[in-house]
Amino acid sequence: MALKATNLYLQMAQLPATFKGSPQAFADAMVARMKILSPNGTNFIFIGDVEPISNVGPWLRGGTQWWVWSDTIKRYVPLDISASETKWYWIGNSTPASTPPQVWLKTTKDATDQDPSHGSPIGWYVFDGTNWVAFNSIVFSGPTASRPVTPAEYQQFYDTDIAVLLWWERGSWRTVSGVPGDIKQVVFEVLTDALRFNPGWDVFGAGNQAFRGRLTSMATKDSGVAPETDLSVGANITPRAALETFGETNGLQTNGASTLKYPGTIALWTLVKL
């Protein structure tokens, strides 16, 4: 093994003039009077997984963590390099008092010595020179074929083929607009196009033939629930329960001499948000 020069010095005290003895006694006397000195002190590194019980210099733990000896608690503590670390962004609930950095991740709480957690993330902010401004990211976009194959829950995607903002929710791509149970009418010549341009929706009455082809009316009471909501209605209005079907035997009657015309009707696809 090749040895390397160091800044260490070997110092030995004089042997007494009256020394007598064998060669081994002479060697022992020399070693007993020697000590190693350094003009700048020494600094050695201890490498291992078990914490030393005394100060043996900096400790490289597990090959990736630096620990140093604390004279206060008489044991090793993680090396604090925060003063030399580049601060990339602020994090916490309180508005940063200075810049840089000019990026801030706002959270629901500030960390303390007693509780170092930051709570839940709220959003990113960027300092524009005067104020902290909320940062709004631009969602991924592209044709239908480019939708993410394994999207995260609530991941958004703007589908340029159908010009609709979508998000992945409950295991399917759905329009961001609308809530389950919403009903709307759309203008398409064929149902497949109506459904393609409205992911997450289905034709109203897909599972109940009795709903199809009907005009919709306002329900005034719950269906099959006790006690039920029962709204008051005006004169000559028949209360109707939710999802009740009616009108099969009713017809419109008018005076043949009347000039009042009923408007013509047009059939549109009625969809419901799933």
Number of C-alpha atoms within 10 A of each C-alpha: 3 3 5 5 5 7 10 13 10 9 11 12 12 10 11 8 6 5 9 9 9 8 9 9 12 14 11 11 17 14 12 11 12 13 11 9 13 11 8 8 8 10 9 9 12 16 16 12 11 9 15 15 10 12 15 13 17 17 26 17 16 11 10 6 10 18 18 18 20 13 10 6 8 11 15 20 14 13 13 11 9 8 7 7 8 9 10 11 16 20 19 20 19 13 13 18 6 9 12 12 14 16 20 25 18 23 19 15 17 15 15 9 6 6 8 10 14 16 14 12 14 13 13 19 20 16 18 10 9 6 9 16 14 14 14 9 7 9 11 14 19 13 13 15 9 12 18 14 7 8 16 12 12 16 15 23 26 21 19 13 13 14 13 18 19 24 22 21 17 10 10 14 20 23 22 18 12 15 13 10 12 12 17 15 14 15 12 13 10 9 16 10 12 21 17 14 17 21 20 24 24 20 19 21 15 12 10 8 9 13 15 14 13 13 9 11 12 10 15 16 18 17 14 9 8 7 7 11 12 13 11 10 11 7 6 6 8 9 15 19 17 14 15 13 14 11 8 6 5 7 6 5 6 9 7 7 6 7 7 9 7 8 6 5 6 5 9 15 19 22 23 20 20 15
